Amino acid sequence: MTIDVTERCNLACAYCYKGPAGSKGVDIPSVLRTMEVLWPVITEHGGLTVAFMGGEPLIALDDALRLASELSRRCSNKGLSFSWSMTSNLTLLTPERATRVLKAGGAFHCSVDGCPVSHDRNRPYAGGRGSSSTVMQHVDILRERGALRGARMTVTPATVGQMFDGVRHLQSLGFTTIAAFPAFDRQTWSSDLLLVVQEQTRLIGEARLTQFASLSRLHPIDSYARLLLHPPAGDGYHCGACHSFLGIDIHGRIFPCHRFTGQSNWEGYELRTLDGEGPGSWSQLRALFNTREVPERCHRCPALGACRGGCWAENLSATGTLSEPAEISCAYNLALLRGIEASGLRAESFAAAGSCNFCNPCIMCDICLICNGCNNCDICDRCNEGGWRGLNDGGCAVPAGSV
């Protein structure tokens, strides 16, 4: 689950799907009332994992800590597990703030867009100045505390040529998990740029088990390598939106995932009740976000096993339909697959190297990086029914019987 704790942000990222930053903060009483409504769902899953988002959540650190403390207390009283993190741009991090978060049991999911030149192009301050020098200094704060874990590196048309350099730079900073995902909102991708995607992916794939061997996970490269040998069993989306994952906005309203919060034109997707089958009901939204089917044309795509029909929110934004992916999304995923094929990286290569982290089947959402090592993907109702053995079950998540 994500909870937005503020609309405010001190950066003006070129690809931000929420647009210009707002000025409102979280209504804590409303969020806590919402959580009371959701306890049956939380109990069904055996616990609660929260990622505080925004805006920039460090702007509202006191509110995030208050919510984390209260949710932890309530989960403990009910015998449920609780863990939390925040997705931060790191520009406002200080040693004191880092200590407060870590002491409260929290973790950081860092948004760092690769090497400094790419980061500055994608993630400037609101006034236009690059933010990389500040971020790189603040990465040291987490590394010194043993709290440097995952980085989300967003790839745009302006920075796609630095994908390999970006992964190399993040590895040099000490990140052990890297997710390199494209931005399609407010971006224009050409056929020439897709060739760059393919070439950069080839370079990364060739270096995956040598130069990048210290990385425990490199998304989505690892998943595409797994796909080439072990196509997933069954059909359906990997995304758990409105199933094992929800997003809460600053007003305490419930949406299928974080991509739907703060979007006034998507308020029709607000979850209003767990009862009944009418508009806004749990039953109605789960039917809309049908994890059992992907578009018919996707069945002919060689990248189906990794893409699984795209991101719900990106589909809706680009095509007006939840289940219909944008052509650029399809083309990008095919470029990734061709790059991996050209690199020679295969799933058996990881097995030979003694690594099984590559085979996590969930690659769609950056929120996966908030987990504490077990990778929460296996709570999704797709995994076991589709033939996957989750990492929490003691091993590789390739289809049962394949290893």
N, C-alpha and C positions, 0 to 999 in steps of 0.2 A: 504494500500500500504506500502511496505517496501522500503527503500532506503539504500543501502550500502554506508557508508561514508569512509570506509577504509578496506583494506585487513589485516592490522596489528592487532596482538593480543599478549598479554603478557602471556596468558595461553596456555597449551597444553592438552586440554580436550581429554580424551580417546576415545570419541565417535564422535568427530567433523566431520560432513559430508563434510566439505570443505577441510579437510586435513590440511597440514602444512600452517601456516599463510604466506601471501605474504607481500609485502612492499609498495604497491601503495595506494594513497589516491584518494578521489573522485574528478572527473572532474566536478566542479559545473556548468560551462556554458553548458556542454553537458547534464547534468541532467535537467537544466532549459529549454533547447530546447526540451527535451523529454516531459516535462510537458506541453509545449505548444501544442504538438501533442495530448496529452491525455485529454485536456480540455473538448472535447465533451463527453467523458466517465465520467469524474468527474462531469460535470454538470448534466448528466443523473441521477447520484446517489445523487445529492443534496449537495455534499460536499466532503471533502478529509480528511482522517485519515491516518497519516504517522507514521510508526515505523522506526527509524533510527537503522541500524544494522551494522555489520562488518563481520569479525574482532570485535574489541572492540571499540564501538563508542566514548567512552570518550577519546580515543587517538586522535580523530578528532573532539573534542567538538566545536571548533571555526567554522569548516565547517558545522556541524550539526545545530548550532545556526543561521548561515548565511542562510542556506537553509530554516530553519523553519520560519525565519523572512520574507524572500522573498515569500515563498508559502502562508504564512498567509496574506500578503499584497495583493497578486494576488487573493486569494479566496475572501477576503473582497471586493475588487473592483468589483468582479463578483456576489456578493450577496450570496456566498457559505460559508458553515461552514468549519472550519478547526480545527483539534486537532492533537497533536503529542506526541510521547514518544520515549524513546530509550531503547533497550534491552541490559542490561549491566551486566558484571560479578562483578561489584562494587569494584574491587580491586583498581581502580584509583580514586575513588570518594573522594572528599574533601568537607568540608562545603562550600567553595567558589564555587566549581563547581555545587554542588547541588542547591545552591541559584540561580546561573545563569540559570540553566535549569528550575527551578520552576518559577522564575520571568518571563521567556519567555513563560510561559504557558505549559511547557512540563511536562511529568511524566516519571517514571522509571518502567520498567518491569525487575524484578530481576531474574537472573539465579543463584539459590542456591540449591544445590543438597542434601538437608536434613541435617542430623546431621553432625558434623565436620568430623568424620571418613569416612563417605560416600563421602562428598564433597571433601576431600583431595584425596581420591582414584580416583575420576572421574575428578577433575578439578585442577591439579597441575600447578604451574608455568612452564614455558618452561625449567627451570633448574631442575625440579623434586620436588621442595619443595611444600608442601601443601599450599593452599590459604585460608583455612577456617578462620584462626584467623584474617586475614586482613578483610575478607568479613563481619564477625560477628561484628567487630568494626564499619564498615562503614554502616551496617544496622541501627545502632543507629543514624547516621546522618539523614537518611530519617525519622525514627520514631520521632525524636525530632521536625521535621518540618511538621509532620502530612502527610507525603508523602509516607508512606509504604503501598503498596497495594498488588500486586500479585507477587507470586514466581513460577517460573518454576522449578520443581524438576525432573531431568532426572534420570530414573531408569535403571541400567545396571545389567548384571549378577553378577558383583562383589558387588553390593549394594542392590540387591532386598530383601535380608533378613532384611534390615533396613528401609523398606518402612513405617511401622507404626511409628517407632522411628523418621523417617525423617519428617513426617507430624506433629508429636507432637512437634518436635524441632522448625519447622517453625512457628507453631502456637504460641509457647512461645516467639518467637522473635517479634510477633505482626502482622504477615501477616494475611490478612483476606480472601484472595483467593489463593488457591494452586492448581497447575496443576501437577500431577504426571504421566508423560508419559515415555514409554520405548524408549531406543535407540536400533536400530537394525543394524545400520551401524557399521562395524568393531567389532561386538559383536557376541558371540556364546551362544545361549540359549539351554539348555538341557531340557528333560522331567522332570527331578528332580527339576530344577529351576522353571518350570511352576507350579509345586505343591507348591513351596514357594510363587509364585505370588498369587495363590489361597488362601493360608493361610493368607498371609499378608493383602489381600483384605478383607477377612472375619473379621480380627481383626479391620481394619479401619471401615468397615461397621457397626460392632457392637457398635463402639464408636462414630458414626457420629452424632447422636442426643443427645449425653451426653457430653463426653469429648471434642468432636470437634464441638459442637453446635454453637460456636462463629464464625465459618468459614462461610462466606456468600456463597462461592462456593468451592467445592472440586472435581476437575475433575480427572479422568472420573467417579469416584464413583457415584456422584449424577446422572449423565446421565444414568448409567446402572440401578440404582434403578428406575428411571422414566420409562425406557424401559420395565421393568417387568410388569408394570401396563398399560402403555400407548404406545403401539407400534406406531411409526409415520405413518401418512397417506402417501400414494403414494410411489414412488420409487425414487432412485437417491442419489447422493453423497451430503453430507453436505458441503464439502469443496467448497469454492468459487473461487478457483484458475482459473484465466483467465476469470472470470465472474464478481465478485464483489471485486476481490483481484488481485493485480499484484506486482511483485518484480522488482526493478530497481537496476542495478549493478553500480559500481563506474564509468563506462564509459557512463552511461546514457542509456544503453540497457535495453529493456523491456522483462521480462520473466513472466511465469504464476504465480510464487510465489517466495518467498525468497529461497526456497530449490533449485531452478534452477539457481540462480545467482552464478557466480564464478565457474561454472562447464564447463570446456572446451569441454567435451564430450557430452554436452546437448545443444550446441549452435543451433541445429536444431529446438529448441523450442523457439527461440527468436521471439518476436512480432515485425515485421518490418513496418507494415502499417495497418491503420484502414480501408483501401479501398480494394475493389476487393475480390477475393476468392482464390488467388494463395498461394504458400508456404510462410509462415511467415505472412499471413494476419490475421486480427482479426477474420474473418469468419472461416478460416481454423483451427486456434488454438482452438476456442470455440467449434468447431465440434469434435476435438480430445479430449478435456477435457469436455466430454459429461456428464453433471450432471443429465441426465434423466435415465441413465441405470447403473446397476451394473452387474458383471459377473453372469451368470446363476447359478453357483454353490453356490453363496452367498445367493440366495433365500431360500436355505434349512438350512441356518445357524441361530441359535437362537439369535446370537449377531448382526444380520444384522442391526437392528434399531439403534444401537450405532456406529458400525464400518462403515457401508455403503460402504464397498469395499476397505478400507484402504487409505493410503496417496499416492497420485499420484507419488511423487518422490521416496518414498520407494518402491512402486510397480515396477517402472521403473528400479531402481537400482538392485532389487532382481530378477526380472523375465524378464526384458527387455520389458515389456508391461505395459502401463499406467493403464490399467483396471484389471490387474491380480495380486491380492495381494500375498505376500509371505506366505508360509505355517506357518512360525513362527509368523507372524503378526496375522493370524487367530487363532493359538493356544493360543497366549497371550490374545487375546480378549475373547476367551472362558473361559480361566482361571479366568479372571476378573469377568465374568458373574456368574460363578459357586461360586466364593468367595462371591459375593453379595447375591446370593440365599441362601448360607449357613449362612450368617450373619443375615438373617431375615429382612434386610432393604428393605423397599418398598416405592413406591411413596406416598402412602397414609400416611406413617409415617411422611413425611415432611408436608403434609397438616395439620395433627393433631397438629404438632408443630408450625403451623402458618408461615411456610417458603415456598416460592414458587420459590426460586432461583434455585432449583435443576433441573428444567425442561427445561432449555435452551437446545435446540436441537443440537447446534453446539459444538462438543467436539474434533474435529480433530486437531485444530491448536492452538499453544501457542500464536499466535498473538491476539487471542480474548481478552487477558488480557490487551490490551492497551486501551480499552474503558474506558470512564469515568462514568461507572455505568449503562449505558443503554444496554450494550452488543450489539455490532454492528452486531451480527449474523443475526438479522432480516432484514438487508439490502440484504441478499443473496436471489437470485431469487427462491430458493427452498422453503423458509419458508411459505409464504402466499399461494402459489400454492399447496403446500403439505398439507395444512390444519392447519398450525401452526399460532397461534396468537403471534406475537413477543412481547418482553418486552416493546418496545416503544409504543405499542398499549394499554398499560395500564394493563398488567397482565400476567398471566401464559401462557407459550408457549406450553402447551399440546394441542392436537388436539381440534379444536373448538367443543363445545358441550359435552366435556368430564367432564367439571367442572361446 
